[in-house]
Amino acid sequence: MFGSKIKIDKGLYERAKKCAELAGYSSVDEFIVHLIEKELAQLEGAESDDEIKERLKGLGYIS
């Protein structure tokens, strides 16, 4: 990793920490990296930019 940092709301971090522990991840970082990799793989499988935009809208990331 490059050591970059992402700011996450404390409440969201606590939720991720709880889920990471329950799922058996060694750290919250490992859990979050896995989630991001999984989501990126789905988006990268899209056929077009329009399909990516629709998927992001469906997830609530853009409106």
C-alpha positions in Angstrom: 0.0 0.0 0.0 1.0 3.6 -0.5 0.0 4.7 2.9 -2.9 6.8 1.7 -5.6 7.5 4.1 -9.4 7.8 3.7 -11.5 9.6 6.2 -14.5 7.5 7.3 -17.3 8.6 9.6 -16.7 7.2 13.1 -20.1 5.4 13.2 -19.4 3.8 9.8 -16.0 2.7 11.0 -17.4 1.1 14.1 -20.0 -0.8 12.0 -17.2 -2.0 9.7 -15.1 -3.0 12.7 -17.9 -5.1 14.1 -18.6 -6.8 10.8 -14.9 -7.4 10.2 -14.6 -9.1 13.6 -17.7 -11.2 13.0 -16.5 -12.3 9.5 -13.1 -13.2 10.8 -11.0 -10.6 9.1 -7.7 -9.8 10.7 -8.3 -6.0 10.6 -10.9 -3.4 9.6 -8.5 -2.4 6.8 -8.5 -5.9 5.3 -12.3 -6.0 5.4 -12.7 -2.6 3.7 -10.1 -3.4 1.1 -12.0 -6.6 0.3 -15.3 -4.7 0.0 -13.7 -2.1 -2.3 -12.1 -4.8 -4.5 -15.4 -6.7 -4.8 -17.3 -3.5 -5.8 -14.7 -2.4 -8.3 -14.7 -5.9 -9.9 -18.5 -5.6 -10.4 -18.2 -2.1 -11.9 -15.3 -3.0 -14.1 -17.4 -5.8 -15.6 -19.8 -3.3 -17.0 -20.1 -3.0 -20.7 -20.2 0.8 -20.9 -19.8 4.0 -19.0 -23.6 4.4 -19.0 -23.9 1.0 -17.4 -21.4 2.0 -14.7 -23.4 5.2 -14.0 -26.6 3.2 -13.7 -25.0 0.8 -11.3 -23.6 3.6 -9.2 -27.1 5.3 -9.2 -28.6 2.0 -8.1 -26.2 1.8 -5.2 -27.0 5.4 -4.2 -23.5 6.7 -4.9 -24.7 9.2 -7.5 -28.0 10.8 -8.3 
